[in-house]
Amino acid sequence: MDHGRILIFAADHGVTVEGVSAYPREVTAQMVRTFSSGGAAITVLARTLGLEVEVVDVGVDAELPELPGVVAARVRRGSRNFVYEPAMNLEELEAALEAGRAAARRAVEADAVGLGDMGIGNTTAASALLSALTGASPAETVGRGTGVDDRGLAVKRSVVEATLGLHTPCFSDPRSALAAVGGLEIAALAGAAMEAARLRRAVLVDGFISTVAALAAVRLDPEIRPALFYSHRSAEAGHGLALAVLGASPLLDLGMRLGEGTGSALAFPILKGAAAILREMATFAQAGVADRADGGNP
Amino acid sequence: MDHGRILIFAADHGVTVEGVSAYPREVTAQMVRTFSSGGAAITVLARTLGLEVEVVDVGVDAELPELPGVVAARVRRGSRNFVYEPAMNLEELEAALEAGRAAARRAVEADAVGLGDMGIGNTTAASALLSALTGASPAETVGRGTGVDDRGLAVKRSVVEATLGLHTPCFSDPRSALAAVGGLEIAALAGAAMEAARLRRAVLVDGFISTVAALAAVRLDPEIRPALFYSHRSAEAGHGLALAVLGASPLLDLGMRLGEGTGSALAFPILKGAAAILREMATFAQAGVADRADGGNP
């Protein structure tokens, strides 16, 4: 457990036209540029903690030049607006899943892969998907994301409500639920988690978006469960529910809510430390340390 | 915040003759040897996470040769049994505090100093000191330490009860409380915390022992408070109370209860990451990222 790589999947969301985010969708592309230039929170953390970062553009809605550290794997320029139609068709879903799997396969040196996300509007998609996968109401799954006010929160809830009503018939199958109300980067995260687990890598799940993607991945392939480590408990409203459904106890609880893989990065040293203890620590017998006075187990 | 050093203070405790620990007191010296040879949990973690370790023998009750990484600063071979007399006289207390201060001064390269402890019997001393400093009953401050059974726990509680009865007049002054019912390594930890804070280093407080030492240090010098960062919430019974009295919200809550500075080591990367974010992350304006759609603050 020496090498870790954060995989950040970026995409836009058709649903942003409904006014569900505090930020305009242009921010997705701007943040991809900031990841590339190294000025974002995740790139600072990764540099400080000795982690690699790969950004995968799986559906940003902007002209982007070739950027260092950014892999172009765009399926389409943003998902469709799921208030009116499925976010992706099944071919697009498969392409997004495959973009995630390919990123996991590129992480050949990494003992652990950390999930990260960037996509204005993606808390709305993750909330809708969490409701779709669990049956929980939007009141339980929708939060403030990057910080919408009360009016914005009400808009977000009613958008998710309408979305769930439209797509209910899809929700019995995780694949069609993901296509209907997910997002391109959410599907890619699920693909990356499944492939990294298959390759026997530890998978560090980040916050709300990544955890909902992990839930979709577990529904698609329950055998990946033991590979998943939950980095932190996000301040985003629906995260507690997603963690509870997965039976997850996250490593950190620091009130963070940024995404980008920042939780994955901060949790990596803990995983690395735990692995080193298992590998290198002497037993009491090896160290010549005396037994318990009462003969019990240490 | 690039360099961190874990300071492990080791000492024995006269009170161990009362049967308060699951392990014999020889284990203190044996663990000092294991720290030196690199096979202990803290040395594995420190190596993995890029931290220095310095062990200070401030009162181990054993013949020890010169050992790599171990500083000989022994005040006496173990504290006195505080069931019958003060653990230290005031000269010994001052010497132990100074051993801690000196270790903090030696950490010239370190931006952060992590506290760690080793001393069979030291949860009993820390429980007694926590009761002395807060007025809390032994029922609230005494726990299972390295793992005493129910009978051992009852012994430990009655020992602390008797100790508190004997030394009550000393408890109005933190210095005399520390001398009466503390321990040599607990005093050294307090000295190290005060001196590191004075030298404007961040101080990472470990678990129960270190937190009680930090509480004593804060009572001796309240101005050090802003320098103290609390690594983790230990599973040891009295730790929650000690943290609450200090108003501390620890960074980690992983059910650990080992001491040695293992919590300090695991929390260091979080502190390092936070410092890097403050120093290196671009603002939205610097990164050319769009403002919020609603004009609010990010």
Chai-1 contact restraints between the chains, C-beta under 6 A:
chainA,res_idxA,chainB,res_idxB,connection_type,confidence,min_distance_angstrom,max_distance_angstrom,comment,restraint_id
A,A22,B,R292,contact,1.0,0.0,6.0,A-B,restraint_1
A,A22,B,D294,contact,1.0,0.0,6.0,A-B,restraint_2
A,Y23,B,R292,contact,1.0,0.0,6.0,A-B,restraint_3
A,P24,B,A290,contact,1.0,0.0,6.0,A-B,restraint_4
A,P24,B,A293,contact,1.0,0.0,6.0,A-B,restraint_5
A,E26,B,A290,contact,1.0,0.0,6.0,A-B,restraint_6
A,V27,B,V289,contact,1.0,0.0,6.0,A-B,restraint_7
A,V27,B,A290,contact,1.0,0.0,6.0,A-B,restraint_8
A,Q30,B,V289,contact,1.0,0.0,6.0,A-B,restraint_9
A,T34,B,A287,contact,1.0,0.0,6.0,A-B,restraint_10
A,G39,B,A282,contact,1.0,0.0,6.0,A-B,restraint_11
A,G39,B,A287,contact,1.0,0.0,6.0,A-B,restraint_12
A,A41,B,I277,contact,1.0,0.0,6.0,A-B,restraint_13
A,A41,B,M281,contact,1.0,0.0,6.0,A-B,restraint_14
A,V44,B,A276,contact,1.0,0.0,6.0,A-B,restraint_15
A,V44,B,I277,contact,1.0,0.0,6.0,A-B,restraint_16
A,V44,B,E280,contact,1.0,0.0,6.0,A-B,restraint_17
A,V44,B,M281,contact,1.0,0.0,6.0,A-B,restraint_18
A,L45,B,G273,contact,1.0,0.0,6.0,A-B,restraint_19
A,T48,B,K272,contact,1.0,0.0,6.0,A-B,restraint_20
A,T48,B,G273,contact,1.0,0.0,6.0,A-B,restraint_21
A,T48,B,A276,contact,1.0,0.0,6.0,A-B,restraint_22
A,L49,B,P269,contact,1.0,0.0,6.0,A-B,restraint_23
A,L266,B,I270,contact,1.0,0.0,6.0,A-B,restraint_24
A,L266,B,G273,contact,1.0,0.0,6.0,A-B,restraint_25
A,P269,B,L49,contact,1.0,0.0,6.0,A-B,restraint_26
A,P269,B,P269,contact,1.0,0.0,6.0,A-B,restraint_27
A,I270,B,L266,contact,1.0,0.0,6.0,A-B,restraint_28
A,K272,B,T48,contact,1.0,0.0,6.0,A-B,restraint_29
A,G273,B,L45,contact,1.0,0.0,6.0,A-B,restraint_30
A,G273,B,T48,contact,1.0,0.0,6.0,A-B,restraint_31
A,G273,B,L266,contact,1.0,0.0,6.0,A-B,restraint_32
A,A276,B,V44,contact,1.0,0.0,6.0,A-B,restraint_33
A,A276,B,T48,contact,1.0,0.0,6.0,A-B,restraint_34
A,I277,B,A41,contact,1.0,0.0,6.0,A-B,restraint_35
A,I277,B,V44,contact,1.0,0.0,6.0,A-B,restraint_36
A,E280,B,V44,contact,1.0,0.0,6.0,A-B,restraint_37
A,M281,B,A41,contact,1.0,0.0,6.0,A-B,restraint_38
A,M281,B,V44,contact,1.0,0.0,6.0,A-B,restraint_39
A,A282,B,G39,contact,1.0,0.0,6.0,A-B,restraint_40
A,A287,B,T34,contact,1.0,0.0,6.0,A-B,restraint_41
A,A287,B,G39,contact,1.0,0.0,6.0,A-B,restraint_42
A,V289,B,V27,contact,1.0,0.0,6.0,A-B,restraint_43
A,V289,B,Q30,contact,1.0,0.0,6.0,A-B,restraint_44
A,A290,B,P24,contact,1.0,0.0,6.0,A-B,restraint_45
A,A290,B,E26,contact,1.0,0.0,6.0,A-B,restraint_46
A,A290,B,V27,contact,1.0,0.0,6.0,A-B,restraint_47
A,R292,B,A22,contact,1.0,0.0,6.0,A-B,restraint_48
A,R292,B,Y23,contact,1.0,0.0,6.0,A-B,restraint_49
A,A293,B,P24,contact,1.0,0.0,6.0,A-B,restraint_50
A,D294,B,A22,contact,1.0,0.0,6.0,A-B,restraint_51
